[in-house]
Each structure stands twice: as structure tokens, then as C-alpha cells.
């Protein structure tokens, strides 16, 4: 359902008027800027990378799985050569789509097909807003971002910790953060692959939250992880443990090489994409060797760096082209595609917005299924911004509305209204308009359409100021989703037991 919920009186009008919860569906033709010959060339280069140059898998369990499947060790190195036949045979088992389950069935998320899932910002070390400025991540800010993610219907998933709560002990942080994610939201969430036991802890907490047996959990995707290749050409031990444990349990793995052209990958977009593709396919193949049919996603993150400073650049023409071609590659291999809504600005200003708009345009037109960092990313990912979160949600709602095709039928064509008005008239009072005006057009969260004089007399508010007020208002009206007492007690008991074991 995509109709807008409206309240008829100003007295009853909610703080947040927004689209009803739904997953956008991209029914439009996708942008494919690389020719078939170009895609073949990138694929062939990727095959030469995995076969001739090789990739390091710094984990004995992962190495053993790959060697048993036909990989060979490259002499005098830690690299493995992956025969293309082995790689492509493993990839053939990867599903083209799957459903990620939430504890609220209304918030199950489809990953793949032509559905889009928008994830909150994730993994920022700092939080920022207009009132308190930039500060180190903490649990209060972490929880407030969870409350916003629950409150905004356009956010479908938690991409990770929106901001890292460094005031929580690192050894047990995953337990407290997952409990917060389960109790403050009823949407799907993420586990960091930083240690084998942490994956297992969060899988168990998810099993309890979903009310499943162990056997059911192995066939029910309920929590996902993102595994970044340590580009160039290396997977480290914790990430490989994450692949093995998550795939074993049938939980989704998003394989995302960190290929910034000019730094961790060749300075050319073609070269960076060839390396990204090689690393991604190697990781995806490993998931399928662990468990054929395990849910997996092809992640693209290729962008460029500022060659004057070495700083990452996002929302650039290079990023746009890389994401559109990455989408073509993911479709070539028949797996869902992950991209990101990114920018490099240090403030929620015009630069942050235009870079995000170009990121959104490229990723949506390129066929992304999972959009990480969809709301709140700032400073190249070093900060999670409360104001940018609201601004991005407004942009995401515009994308969702745009993806609704234009209906063309007798009622929509309005010939009777045109005949009724005739030359020189207006349509405000026609029955055709009166029946439709409340929901005829997309209504934004933040855009200020008042004339100049009215806007000036109201104090000339800027968009980031309106976003600041809006996020505080939304937090004031937040209500936690219900959670069954027996599940809450079981989760709290598990957290206590695991925390005691680690202390």
C-alpha cells in the first residue's frame, strides 16, 4: 500500500506525515552503460585475477574449504588460485532473491527481484547534530537512531550500528546492541562479523526473537552480515569466520569489496571494477561451498579518492558509473545487488544533498536491491547525522513515489474534467480534482513551499534547521514496538549469561 496517511484537522495532525510502510518496486528499465563486450572484458579480467594472481584467505577453515573444492595454493605465497570452473559452479547455487524476516511479519523484507530495501546509516564512529555538534558514538545516540529507524516507514532495515556506542564494553557490545535493536525496533538488523562467537550469539538472539527452533532458524533468514574484502585481494580471519558461520546457518552474507580507485584498487574504473568483481565472486563462491543455496548479496562500493589528499570521494561521476556497471555484473551472475547512499560532505549542506541525490540516482537506476547507509551518512561515513537522516528519508520517499508508475486509464486521463472546464478555466473546483486532491501529488517531509514573504516572516528557516526540529519531534512521539514478555526474558537471560562468561 502506497497511499499517504492523512489526518483531516490540524489538531490531530501527526508530527511525521509520511508514506505508509512498503517496499518500493523498480518496474522501470534499468540503466546499463556497459556494453556486453565491456562486461565480458571485466569478467575475463576478474577470472584472470582469481586464477593467475590469486587471493589471500587468512583463515585455515576457509582455506580448507576452498582447497577441497579445487583451489590451488600459489607457490611461495599465501594466495589461492580459484579455477573459474569451480567459481562459476559454486555461484550457480546462489539464490536470485530471498526474504529477510523481521519479528514483525509486516516488516519482512524482500532482497532481490526488483524490490528495494533502504537501510539506516551504519558503523559511523561519530554522531552529530546542530545542537551538540560532533561527538564520539555512545549508546544514547545509538538508541535514538534506532528509534528514528523504527519511526520512519521508508527505512526497512538496520544496516548495522548507526553509530558505534563506544561507552559499551567492546567484548559484550554486540549483545547489548542487538538487544536494543530487537526491543526498540521490529525491523531486520545486522550482525558484525568480528569474531565467530559474536555471529553465533546474535544468530541465537535472533532465533529467540523470531520464536524459531534451531532447525527452523537454519532455513529462515533473520539477520544479515556485511563482509568486506580487505582490498586488495585479501579476506581476513574474522570476516571469513562470519561467512562460514552465517552461511552454515542459512543467514544472508553481503560480500562487499572495499575498492577505492587509486588507493585499494587501480586508478581506472575498469580496473577497480575488475578487482571488485574478482573479490566479490570469490567471497560469494565461498558462501555456496559452505552451504549451496545460502542467501548472498553482491556488494558494490567502488568509488574514487581525491588524488590531492587521498580522502575518499563519494557521489562522484566515477561512483555513479561504477554502481550502474556493478548492477549489471550482479545481474549477470543472478544475485541481488547492494550499493550505498554516500557523500563526502562534512555537514548536512548542499554538497551532502547533491552527492546523495547522484548516489541515489545511480544506485536506483542501476538496479540496487539493498541500499546501505540510505539515511544519515555524512563525512564519508565518519559521522552519522541526525539532520541528514531526516533529509535522506525525504529523498528516499521521493524515490519511492517516483517508482510508482503513472496509471493511464479513462479516469486518469480526465477528459470529462477537460470538457467541463473548457478554454481559459481552472480545475480547482471540478469533481475530478475534488475526488483526488488530497493524495494527487507527493507531499514532502521538509520542503518549504511558502512564498518568500511568509518564509521570511517565519524566521527564514533553512532545511537543516527544519530537519533538526523534525528529528527531535519524532523522538518525542516514538513508541517502542511490542515484544512478548517471554521472548524479552529469554533475551535478557542470554545477554546476562554471555556477558558473565566474557567478564
N, C-alpha and C positions, 0 to 999 in steps of 0.2 A: 504494500500500500504506500503510495507516494503523495497522497493528498495532504495538504497543510492543515494542521490542527489550529483552529482559531476560536478565540473567545470573543463574544459579541460586545462586551462592555469593558470600558477602561478599568473599572473597579476590579473585575475578575481576570484581567489580562495577566498572564504569567510573565516573569522576568525574561524567560527564554522562549520565544516563539520560534519554532523550528520545524523542519521536515519530520514527518513520522519516521520511526526506525525502519530502514530497509537497506538491502544491498543493491547498489547501482548495477545495472547490466549494460555492458557496452555492445550495442547492436550495430554500431556504425563500422564501415570498412576501416581497417587499421592501416596506419602509415607504415609503408615498407620502403625505406630509402636505399637499401642494399639490393642489388640485383641478385638473381640466382647464381650467377658466376662469382660474384663477390662473396656470397655466403659459402659457396663451395670452397673458395680460396681460404677463408677464415677457418672453416672446418679442417681442411687439409693441413694448414699450418698448426692447428691445435693437435692433430694426430701426430705430426712430426715432433711436437713438443713432448707429448706424453710417451712416445716411443723412443725417440732419439736422445732427447735432453733429460727427460725423467723428472720425477717429483719426489721430494722427501716426505716420508710419513714417519714422524718421530714417535712411534708408539708400537711396541712389539706385537700387541694383539692385532692392530690394523695391518702391520706388515705381514703377519702370518696369514691373515685372511686373503690378502692380495696375492701373496706368493702361491698359496694353494689354488687360487683361481687362474694362475697362468702368468702373473707378473714375474719379471726377472730383475735381479739386482744388477745395477750398472757397476762394473768393476771400479775399485778404488774410490767409492763414494757411498753415501747413504741413500742415494736416489734409486727409485724403482722405475723400470721401464714397463709401461702398461700397453700390451698389444691392443691395437684398435679393435680387433675382433672380440676380445674379451670385454673391452669397454662398452662397445655397442650392444653386445649380447646382454650385459647387465642392465644397460639403460632401457632395453626393450621391456623390462618388467615394471618400470616406474609408472605410476598411475598419472593420467592426464588431469585428474581432479579428485578432490576428496572434501569431506565435511569435517570441520573442526568444531567440536562440541563444547558448549557452554553449560554451566549448571542451570541456566535459564534456557529452555529449549527455544524460546523466541529469539535468542541471540546466537544460535548456531550459525556458523559462517561457512559459506562455500568458497573453497580455494580452487580456482581453475575455471574451465569453461570460459564464459565471457563475463563472469562476475568480478566485481571489485571489492576488496576489503581494505578499509582505511585503519591504520594502526597509530596509536599515540606515539609521540616522541619517545625515544629510549636512549638510555646509557649516558646521558649528559652528566658531567661531574659537577656542574653548577646549575643553580636555579636563579632566575632573575625576574623582577617586575619593577614597575615605575616607583613604587613606594620604598622598597627595601634595597633595590639595586641588585648587583650580582653577588651571590654568596655560595659557599660550598653546599653541596647537597645534604639534605637532612630528612628525617622521617616525616616531619610535618609537611614539608613541601612535597615529598613523595606521595603522601596520602592525599594531599589536596589535588595533585594531578590525577590521581585515581578517581577522585570524586568528580572532577571535570570530565574524565573519560566516560564515566558512567552516565553523566547528565546530558552530554551531547550525543544525540542519536546518530550523528554522522560518523562517530568513532565506533568501529566494530570490534576492535581487539586492542589489548595492551601489548605494545611492541617490546616491552622489557621494563626495567625500572625507568620511568620517565626522567627521574634524576636519581643519582646514586646517593642513598642515605648513609653517609659515612659515619654518622653518630651511632649506627648499629654495628656490633662486632662482625668483622668480616667472616668469621668462621660459621656464624649462625644467621647471617643476614638473609640468606635465601629462604630460611624458614619463616622469619618474621615478615619478610616482604611478600612471600606467597600467601601467608595468612591474611595480610592486608588486601591483597588482590582478590582473594576469594570473598572476604567479608564486605569490602567496600564497593565491589563491582560484581556483576553476574555475567561478564563477558569473558571470552577466551583470553589467555595470557601466555607468557613466555617463561622459559627457564634458561638461565645462562649455563653453558657447558664449560664450567671452570674446574670441575672435579667430578669423577664418576659418581660418588655418593650423593652429591648435590642433585644430579639428574634424578637419581633413584628416589631421593627424598621428595622432590617436587612431583614426580610421577605418582608416588603414593598419596600425597596430599590431594592431587587431582582426582585420583581414584575415589577417595573418600568423598570429596565434594560432589562428584558425579553420581555417587551411590552405586558403584560398579564392583563386581568381583574382579579378581586378578585376571581371569580368563577373558572377561568382557573388556577390561581395560586394554588388553593387547590388541583388540580389534576395534577400538574406539579412539580415534584421535581426539585428545583433550587438552594437550599442552604442546607448544612448539618450541624449537630452539633455532637459533641462527649460528651457523658455524662459518667463521671467516677463515679462508686460507690465509696463512701468514705469507702473503705475496712478497717476493716472487717464489713460486714453486716449492712451497713448504706447508705442511699441516703439522701443528704441534700436538703434543700428547693429550692435553685436556680436551681440545676440540675433537680429536679422534675418539676419545672415550665417549664424548657426547654423541657422536654419530653412531657408535656401536650400541650404546645403551638405549638411545631413543629409537633407533631402527628396530632393535630387538623387541621393544615394547610396542611397536607399531605407531610411534608418535612422530609427527612431522619434523623434518630437518630442512632448514633453508640454507642451502650452500651458497655463500656469497664471498667470492674473492675480493680482496681489498686492493684493487688495481688502479692506482692513480697514475695517469700517463705522465712520464717524465720523472717519477720518483720510484714507485714499486713496479712499474711496467714501462715498456718502450714509450718514447715520447710521441709516437704516432698513434692515432686512434685505432687504426687497423691492427697494429702490433699489440696494443693494450687489449683489444678485444680477443685476439687470438690467444693471448696468455690467460685472460679471464675465462675463456671458453675451455681451455685445457684444464685449468684448475677446477672449474665448476664440474665438468664432466667426470673428472677423477673422483671428486667427493660424492657426486650423485651415484656413480657406479659402486662405490663402497657401501652406500646405504642398501643398495639392491643385493650386493653379495652377502651382507649380513642377513637381510630378510627380503626376498623378492616381493615386490608389491608394496613395500613400505612407503608411506607418503613422503614426498620430497618436492622441493621447490628450487628452481634455477634462479639464483640471485645475481643481479647486475648492479655494480656500484662504480663502474668505470667513469672517472671524470679526469680533469687535468689539474695541475698545480700551477701556481703563479711562479713562473721561472725566475722572477726577480727576487722573491722571498722564500720560495719553497712551500708556501702555505697552500692548502687545498682550496680549489675554486669549485663552486657548485652553481647550478642553474645557468651554466655557460652553453654556448652553441655546441661545444665538444660533448658535454654531458648529454644534451638533448639527442644528438646523433647516436651516441653510444647506447643510450637507453632504447631508442627505437630499433637499432640493429640487435641489441640484446634480446628484445622481444621476439624478433624474427628467429634468432637462434633457439630460444626456448621452445617456440612452436615447432621448429624443425625437429627437435628431439621429443616433442609430445609431452612436455612437463609444464606445470604452472610457472609463472614468472613473477619475481619480486623486484621492485625498484623502490625509490625513495623520493620524498618531497624535501629537497635540500636547498640551502642557501648559505652564503658565507658572510652575511652581514653581522655586525656586532650589536645591532639594535633592531627593534621591530619597526623599521622605517621603510621608505620606498624601495631601497635596494633589496631588503629582505623579501618584500612582496613581489617585486618583478622577477627576482630569481626563483621564487617559489612558483609563480604563475608559469614560467617557462618550464620548470621541472614538472609541474602537473600536466601541462600541455604535452610534453614529450612522453611522459610515462603512460598517460591515459591513451593517447593516440598510438603508442607503441604496444599496447595490449597488456599492461600490467594487471596481475590478479591480486597481488598483495602489495600495498603501498606502505612501506615503513616510514616512520617519522612524519606521518601525514599532518600532524598538528603539534606545533610547539618548538620545532628545531630552530636553533639560532647559533650564530658564531661558529659555523662549520661543525656543529654537533657538540661544542664545548658547553653550551648553555641550553637549558630548557626554559623558554619564556612563557609566562602566563598570558601576557598580551598576545604574543604570536600564536598561542594555542587558539584563542578565540578568533583571531584574524584568519587563521588557516581553516578553522571549522566553517567560517563564512565562505571561503574559497571552495572548500570541499562540497558544501551544499550547492554552490553554483555549478560545479562539475556534475553533481548528481542530477540536478534539474536539466542541465544541457543534455544529458544522456537519455532523457525521456524523449522518444521520437515524437515528431509533430503528427498528431492524428489528422487525417484528411477524410472527411465524410460530409454528407449533406448538412448535418447540424453544425459542424465546424466551419464549413465554407460560408455560412451565414447569408445566403442570397436573399432570404426574406427580410433580414435586417437592412441589407443594402437597398433593397427596393423600398422599404418603409422610410428610410431617411432621405433618399434621393439626393440630387445635386445640392451642395452647399450646406447640408445639415450637419448634425453631430449624432454620435451613437451612445451618449451617456444614458439616455432615458429609454432606449429600446429594451424590449423584453429579452432579447438575445444577450445584451450586456448585463442587465439586472440579474439574470439567472447565473451569470458566470463571474461577475467582477471580483467576488471575494477570493477566488482561487485562480483567476485567469493568468496571473503573472507570478514569477518567482519573487518572493519578499526576502530581502537580506537581513542578516543579524545586525550588521554595523553600518552599512552605507547610509549616509545622511543626505536625504534628497530635499531638504528645506531650501528655500531661496536664500540668497546671500544675507539679506537684512535679518531674517528670522534666525539664521545660523549665527550671525554676528551678535545679535542681541542675547542669544543664549550662551555667550561666552566664547564663541568660535572654537568649539571643541575639536580636537584632532582625533584621527581614527584610533591611534594607540591609547589615547586617554579614554575613549569610549570602550575600548576592549578591556582596559584595566577595571573600569566600573562594572562591566558586564561579568567578568570572571568572579569578582567579589560577590556580586548579587547571586550568581549561580551557586556559589559555595554556601551562601546563607540559606538557600532553598533546598539544598541537597538532602535527600533521604536515602539511607542505606537500603539496598535490596534485601528482602527477607532471606534468611538462611535457617534451615531446620536445626533445632537445638541439638539433636543427637549428632549431626554432622559437625556442628561447631565444637561440641565437647570432644569429639574424636580428633579433630584437627588440633585443638589446643593441647590435648594429651600427647599427640605425636610431636608437636613442637617442643613441649617441655622435655619429653624423653630424649629427643635428638639433641637438644641444647645441652642437657645434662651430660650426655655422652661425649660432647665435644669440649666441655669445660674441664 
